[in-house]
Amino acid sequence: QLTLLPPGSLLRPSVSASRAGARACARCGAMVHVTVQFACERQRWERRFELEGGSTIQQLKRSMLGGPAGMATPDDFDAFELRLLGRRVPDTERIQQDYTLDFVFLGPTDGAARTREDKRCEAEWAASRARSVPSPAAAPQRRDPPLVATSAIAIVAAPAVSAAPETPAAPAAAASAAAGVASPPSAPAAVRELTIEVTIDRSLGLTMSVAVPAGATILEVKNRLVSADPTGALRADAFGLAPLAAAGSGGTAPLPDATRVDAGHTRLETVEVSKPVAVAASPKEEVEESFPTAQPSPRPKDAAAQKPPSGPCWEVVGGTAQGGILVREGRSTTSTQLTERLATGAIVEELGREGERLHYRRISGAGPEIGWVSVSISGKDLLVPRQLSAEELFTLDRALSLQEDLMEGFSKPDFQRALRRIIQEHPEKIGTPFLRKRSELFLTVQSVVLPRYGFEGAPPGILRMMNAFGRHQGSGEVAWNNEQLNKLLQM
């Protein structure tokens, strides 16, 4: 069983589930599997990670970032978050069973702010619990609500806030329990409960089930959904509930909040509610539009020197035992030999070639910057042709140019007007419809800019671009440009 609790408990199982999970983990090597989903527009893809049971979300992020332990910086961890049903899962949460989570990129600045907010909420919750924990004798026994499996993600109804009405027999039962005397079984409850299945997002297959008494109102169902939101940001007036419509039918109008639910309302879906449109006071006067602006960072002096290669590239594969291959000043094998070798694994650009002799410029790896080497000796390859990936060609100069091109696209009035309309429709900036519309708008610019730098103009290309920026995380110019992009995107 899983219960949605205040901060610090989103993925924490109940006591009974913890014991059962511990026994299961002991049999299977204490491993759990987490599937991370990436989604944009109508495209979806995913990756699966295997972790030890009890690992934290931050440890999962470390697996996602890859590379040697200790190489990832705090900014790398904060730059993205993982969500369950559209809600952020804090990095401190522990994973006790298999889950499917959603990936959302935030950027270092916004991510760091949300991490600080997580810590603040966790501290406040701990302090609140310390003040309000009752004595063991007075603490009521709590039963967790049932786990409801929905699509790839398991969602749980929040526990009812109000207690059942007290019957005349309740005081006597309580007195008997306090005296250690068994009470006779109580009569069956007269109120029948209905289980309402609510489709949160049809395109992602997300649903949630809540249990309410027969005759409860639609507003009570909405309040149950709101109480299951661990962030507390969702409001009952921000969405409506309507009967689940057939696919492609165009949907139905939201039910009034005062509607009483019955057996005909067991399958509902969330719908957007219309908001009144503000009417301009005077149509004669045209208000001048103003949009955010961005100022790119000045280029560092050495950035222009880091130009990507324009000629064929080669990788050094020989000289493993000697730490690299010999380098000479000239084409002739009798010319002066340089003291430093060109290291095995180094990548070089071809500046010229005469027979088996290659004039090169070093791109990566250790060794002389420029020189002459032999491509092969006695039929054994010392260098082999190498096709560089977009990530390997992603120098600081190209990274800054990509950011500037994105700024130019995001600054255009048509883009800013479209972004303004989305934010006006979703002023809270939360929820799956808002995130989907915003991602689709972002992609109108990204799909044009990214192919110029060797990345696909689609969600997979966006992820590759984000990974390529990892090597420039320490650049102050890149960080400045990220701030400017966030300002344009109102993030």
C-alpha positions in Angstrom: 0.0 0.0 0.0 1.1 3.5 -0.7 -0.2 6.7 0.9 0.2 10.2 -0.4 1.5 12.1 2.6 3.0 15.6 3.2 6.5 16.6 2.0 9.0 13.7 2.3 6.5 10.9 1.9 5.5 10.8 -1.8 7.2 7.5 -2.6 7.3 6.1 1.0 5.3 2.9 1.4 3.2 2.1 4.5 4.7 -0.2 7.3 3.0 -3.3 5.9 4.2 -2.6 2.4 7.7 -1.8 3.7 7.9 -5.3 5.3 6.5 -7.0 2.3 8.8 -5.0 0.0 11.8 -5.8 2.2 11.0 -9.6 1.9 10.6 -9.3 -1.8 13.8 -7.3 -2.2 15.7 -9.9 -0.2 14.7 -12.6 -2.6 15.5 -10.5 -5.8 18.8 -8.9 -4.7 17.1 -5.8 -3.2 16.8 -4.2 -6.7 13.9 -2.0 -8.0 13.3 -0.8 -11.5 12.4 2.8 -12.4 11.2 3.7 -15.8 11.7 7.4 -16.7 9.4 8.7 -19.4 10.2 11.6 -21.7 7.3 13.2 -23.6 6.8 16.1 -26.0 4.0 16.7 -28.4 2.8 13.3 -29.5 6.2 11.6 -29.1 7.1 9.5 -26.1 10.2 7.4 -25.3 11.6 6.0 -22.1 14.6 4.5 -20.3 14.7 1.9 -17.5 17.1 2.1 -14.5 17.9 -0.6 -12.0 18.6 0.5 -8.4 18.9 -0.9 -4.9 15.7 -0.8 -3.0 15.7 2.3 -0.7 17.8 4.4 -3.1 16.9 8.1 -3.3 15.7 10.1 -6.2 19.1 11.8 -6.2 20.8 8.4 -6.6 18.5 7.7 -9.6 19.5 11.1 -11.1 23.1 10.1 -10.7 22.5 7.0 -12.7 20.7 9.1 -15.4 23.6 11.6 -15.6 26.1 8.8 -15.9 29.9 9.3 -15.8 32.3 8.7 -12.9 31.0 9.2 -9.4 31.6 12.7 -8.1 31.7 14.3 -11.6 28.1 15.6 -11.5 27.7 19.0 -9.9 24.8 20.1 -7.7 23.6 22.2 -10.7 23.5 19.0 -12.8 21.1 17.4 -10.3 19.0 20.5 -9.9 18.7 21.1 -13.6 15.8 18.6 -14.0 13.2 17.0 -11.8 11.2 13.7 -11.8 7.4 13.8 -11.5 4.7 11.4 -10.4 1.3 12.4 -11.9 2.7 15.8 -12.9 3.9 16.5 -9.3 7.6 16.9 -8.4 9.2 14.1 -6.4 11.9 15.6 -4.1 15.5 14.3 -4.4 15.4 12.9 -0.8 12.5 10.5 -1.5 13.4 6.8 -1.2 12.3 4.3 -3.8 11.0 1.0 -2.3 9.3 -0.5 -5.4 9.1 -0.2 -9.2 7.9 3.1 -10.5 7.3 5.0 -13.7 8.3 8.7 -13.5 8.3 11.7 -15.9 11.4 13.8 -16.8 11.1 17.6 -16.8 14.0 19.9 -17.5 14.1 23.1 -15.3 17.5 24.7 -15.7 20.1 25.2 -12.9 18.6 28.4 -11.5 14.9 27.3 -11.3 16.0 23.8 -10.2 18.1 25.1 -7.3 15.1 27.3 -6.2 12.8 24.2 -6.1 15.4 22.2 -4.2 15.6 25.0 -1.5 11.8 25.0 -1.4 11.8 21.2 -0.9 14.2 21.5 2.1 12.1 24.3 3.6 8.8 22.3 3.3 10.5 19.3 4.8 11.8 21.2 7.7 8.4 22.8 8.3 6.7 19.5 8.2 9.1 17.9 10.6 8.6 20.8 13.0 4.8 20.5 12.7 4.9 16.8 13.3 7.1 17.3 16.4 4.5 19.8 17.8 1.4 17.7 17.0 2.3 14.0 17.5 -0.2 12.6 20.1 0.7 10.3 22.9 0.7 6.5 22.0 -2.5 6.0 24.1 -4.4 8.7 22.3 -3.1 8.1 18.8 -5.9 6.6 16.6 -5.1 3.6 14.3 -4.8 4.7 10.7 -5.5 2.5 7.7 -3.9 3.4 4.4 -6.3 3.6 1.4 -6.0 0.9 -1.3 -3.4 1.2 -4.0 -5.0 1.7 -7.4 -3.0 0.6 -10.4 -3.4 3.0 -13.3 -1.5 2.6 -16.6 2.2 2.7 -16.0 1.9 4.8 -12.8 0.3 3.8 -9.5 -1.9 6.6 -8.0 -3.5 6.5 -4.5 -6.6 8.2 -3.3 -6.0 10.6 -0.4 -7.5 9.5 3.0 -10.8 11.1 3.9 -10.4 14.2 5.9 -13.7 14.1 7.9 -14.5 11.2 10.2 -17.8 9.3 10.0 -20.7 10.6 12.0 -20.6 9.4 15.6 -23.4 7.1 16.5 -24.9 6.7 20.0 -23.0 3.4 20.5 -19.6 5.1 19.8 -18.9 6.3 23.3 -19.7 2.9 24.8 -17.5 1.2 22.2 -14.6 3.6 23.0 -15.0 2.9 26.8 -15.0 -0.8 26.2 -11.8 -0.5 24.1 -10.1 1.6 26.8 -11.0 -1.1 29.4 -9.6 -3.9 27.2 -13.1 -5.4 26.7 -14.0 -6.6 23.2 -16.9 -4.8 21.7 -19.6 -6.6 19.8 -19.4 -6.2 16.0 -21.0 -3.0 14.7 -23.9 -3.0 12.2 -22.9 -2.6 8.5 -22.6 1.1 7.4 -25.7 2.4 5.9 -23.9 4.7 3.4 -22.6 2.9 0.3 -19.3 4.2 -1.2 -18.7 4.8 -4.8 -15.3 4.5 -6.5 -14.9 7.3 -9.1 -12.2 6.7 -11.7 -11.0 10.1 -13.0 -9.0 10.4 -16.2 -6.3 13.1 -15.5 -4.7 13.1 -19.0 -6.1 10.9 -21.7 -3.0 11.3 -24.0 -0.6 10.0 -21.2 -3.1 7.4 -19.9 -3.1 8.9 -16.4 -6.1 8.1 -14.2 -6.8 8.3 -10.5 -9.5 6.6 -8.3 -11.2 8.2 -5.3 -13.8 6.7 -3.0 -16.7 9.0 -1.9 -20.1 8.3 -0.3 -23.0 7.8 -2.7 -24.8 11.2 -3.0 -21.6 13.2 -2.6 -21.2 16.3 -4.8 -18.9 16.8 -7.7 -17.2 19.5 -5.6 -16.4 16.8 -3.0 -14.8 14.6 -5.6 -12.7 17.5 -6.8 -11.7 18.2 -3.2 -10.5 14.6 -2.8 -8.3 15.1 -5.9 -7.0 18.3 -4.5 -6.1 16.7 -1.2 -4.1 14.1 -3.0 -1.8 16.8 -4.5 1.3 16.8 -2.3 2.4 20.3 -3.4 -0.9 21.9 -2.3 -0.8 24.0 -5.5 -3.9 22.5 -7.1 -7.2 24.3 -6.6 -10.7 22.9 -7.0 -11.8 26.0 -9.1 -8.9 25.4 -11.6 -10.5 22.4 -13.3 -13.9 20.8 -14.0 -15.1 17.2 -14.1 -17.2 15.8 -16.9 -18.5 12.3 -17.9 -15.7 10.4 -19.7 -16.3 11.0 -23.4 -15.5 8.6 -26.2 -12.2 9.1 -28.0 -12.6 11.7 -30.8 -16.0 12.9 -29.7 -14.8 16.3 -28.7 -15.5 16.0 -25.0 -18.4 17.1 -22.9 -19.3 20.1 -20.7 -18.2 20.1 -17.1 -20.7 19.0 -14.5 -21.9 21.7 -12.0 -20.1 21.4 -8.6 -23.5 20.8 -6.9 -24.3 17.7 -8.9 -24.8 14.6 -6.8 -22.8 11.6 -8.0 -24.4 8.2 -8.5 -23.7 5.0 -10.4 -23.8 7.0 -13.6 -20.8 9.1 -12.6 -18.2 6.4 -11.9 -16.0 7.4 -14.9 -15.1 11.1 -15.2 -12.4 13.2 -16.7 -10.8 16.5 -15.9 -11.6 19.3 -18.3 -10.6 22.9 -18.5 -13.0 25.5 -17.2 -13.6 28.7 -19.2 -12.3 31.9 -17.7 -14.0 35.3 -18.2 -12.1 37.4 -20.8 -11.2 40.8 -19.6 -12.7 43.6 -21.9 -10.6 46.6 -22.7 -11.8 49.8 -21.1 -11.5 51.8 -24.3 -11.1 50.2 -27.7 -10.0 53.5 -29.2 -6.6 53.4 -27.4 -4.2 50.7 -28.4 -1.9 49.5 -25.6 1.7 49.2 -26.7 2.9 45.6 -26.4 5.9 44.9 -24.2 7.8 41.6 -24.0 10.8 40.4 -22.0 14.2 41.0 -23.7 17.5 39.2 -23.4 21.1 40.3 -23.5 23.6 37.5 -24.6 26.8 37.2 -22.6 30.0 38.6 -24.2 32.1 35.9 -25.7 35.3 34.9 -23.9 38.5 35.7 -25.8 39.5 32.1 -26.4 36.0 30.9 -27.5 36.5 31.8 -31.2 39.7 29.7 -31.2 37.7 26.6 -30.3 36.3 26.2 -33.8 34.9 22.8 -34.9 37.0 20.9 -37.5 36.3 21.6 -41.1 38.3 18.6 -42.5 38.3 14.9 -42.0 39.0 13.6 -38.5 41.1 10.7 -37.2 41.4 8.8 -33.9 44.7 7.5 -32.6 44.5 3.7 -32.0 48.2 2.8 -32.0 51.0 3.2 -29.5 49.0 1.7 -26.6 52.1 0.3 -24.9 54.2 3.4 -25.4 51.5 5.9 -24.4 51.0 7.2 -27.9 52.6 7.5 -31.3 55.7 9.5 -32.6 55.2 13.0 -33.9 57.6 14.8 -36.2 57.9 18.5 -37.2 57.8 17.7 -40.9 56.5 15.3 -43.5 59.8 13.4 -43.8 60.4 10.5 -41.4 63.9 11.9 -40.8 62.6 15.3 -39.7 63.0 16.4 -36.0 61.1 14.2 -33.6 59.0 16.0 -31.0 59.6 15.0 -27.3 55.9 14.5 -26.6 53.8 11.7 -28.2 50.3 12.0 -29.5 48.3 10.0 -27.0 46.2 6.9 -27.8 42.6 7.9 -28.1 43.3 11.5 -29.2 41.1 13.0 -31.9 42.9 15.0 -34.7 41.8 17.0 -37.7 43.5 16.4 -41.0 45.2 19.5 -42.4 46.9 17.6 -45.2 48.1 14.2 -46.2 50.9 12.8 -48.4 50.8 9.0 -48.7 50.9 7.5 -45.3 52.0 10.8 -43.6 49.3 12.9 -42.0 49.6 16.6 -41.1 47.2 17.1 -38.2 45.7 19.6 -35.6 44.8 18.1 -32.3 41.1 18.4 -31.2 41.1 16.4 -28.0 43.4 14.2 -26.0 47.0 14.8 -25.0 50.0 15.5 -27.3 51.5 18.2 -29.6 49.0 20.7 -31.0 50.3 20.3 -34.6 52.6 17.9 -36.3 53.1 15.0 -38.7 52.4 11.3 -37.9 52.2 8.1 -39.8 48.7 6.7 -40.5 50.0 3.1 -40.4 53.3 1.2 -40.1 53.9 -2.3 -41.7 50.2 -2.7 -42.4 49.2 -1.9 -38.8 46.9 1.1 -38.3 48.1 3.9 -36.0 45.1 6.2 -36.8 41.6 5.4 -38.2 39.0 7.8 -39.7 36.5 9.0 -37.1 33.1 10.7 -37.7 32.5 13.1 -34.9 29.1 13.3 -33.2 27.2 16.6 -32.6 28.2 16.3 -28.9 31.9 16.0 -29.7 31.7 19.1 -32.1 29.8 21.1 -29.4 32.6 23.5 -28.4 32.0 26.5 -26.1 31.7 28.8 -29.1 29.0 26.6 -30.7 27.2 26.3 -27.3 27.0 30.1 -27.0 25.9 30.4 -30.6 23.1 27.9 -30.0 21.9 29.8 -27.0 21.9 33.1 -28.9 19.9 31.6 -31.7 17.3 30.3 -29.2 17.1 33.8 -27.7 16.5 35.3 -31.1 13.6 32.8 -31.7 12.1 33.1 -28.3 12.2 36.9 -28.5 10.0 37.2 -31.5 6.7 38.9 -30.9 4.6 36.0 -32.3 6.3 33.6 -29.9 5.9 35.9 -27.0 2.2 36.5 -27.8 1.5 32.7 -27.9 3.4 32.2 -24.6 1.3 35.0 -23.0 -1.9 33.4 -24.1 -0.9 30.0 -22.6 0.0 31.7 -19.3 -3.3 33.6 -19.3 -5.2 30.3 -19.8 -3.1 28.7 -17.0 -1.9 31.4 -14.6 -0.8 28.8 -12.0 1.7 27.4 -14.6 0.9 23.9 -13.4 -0.9 20.8 -14.8 -0.4 18.6 -17.8 -2.4 20.7 -20.3 -0.2 23.7 -19.5 3.1 21.8 -19.7 2.0 20.2 -23.0 1.0 23.5 -24.7 4.2 25.2 -23.5 6.5 22.3 -24.7 4.8 22.4 -28.1 5.4 26.1 -28.3 9.0 25.8 -27.3 9.5 23.1 -30.0 8.5 25.6 -32.8 11.8 27.4 -32.1 13.9 24.4 -31.1 13.0 22.4 -34.2 14.5 25.2 -36.3 17.6 25.9 -34.3 18.8 22.5 -33.1 19.4 21.0 -36.6 21.9 23.8 -37.3 24.1 22.2 -34.6 23.7 18.5 -35.6 20.8 17.7 -33.2 17.3 16.5 -34.2 14.6 19.1 -34.1 12.5 16.8 -31.9 12.4 15.6 -28.2 15.3 13.2 -28.6 17.5 16.0 -30.1 16.5 18.3 -27.1 17.8 15.6 -24.7 21.1 15.2 -26.7 21.5 19.0 -26.7 21.0 19.1 -22.9 23.6 16.4 -22.4 26.1 18.2 -24.7 25.8 21.3 -22.5 27.1 19.2 -19.5 30.7 19.8 -20.5 30.1 23.6 -20.3 28.3 23.7 -17.0 31.3 25.6 -15.4 31.1 28.4 -18.0 29.9 31.7 -16.6 28.8 32.8 -20.1 26.6 29.7 -20.5 25.0 30.3 -17.0 24.3 33.9 -17.9 22.6 32.9 -21.2 20.5 30.3 -19.4 19.2 33.1 -17.1 18.3 35.2 -20.1 16.5 32.3 -21.7 14.5 31.6 -18.5 13.5 35.3 -18.5 12.2 35.1 -22.1 10.3 31.9 -21.3 9.0 33.2 -17.9 10.4 30.2 -16.1 
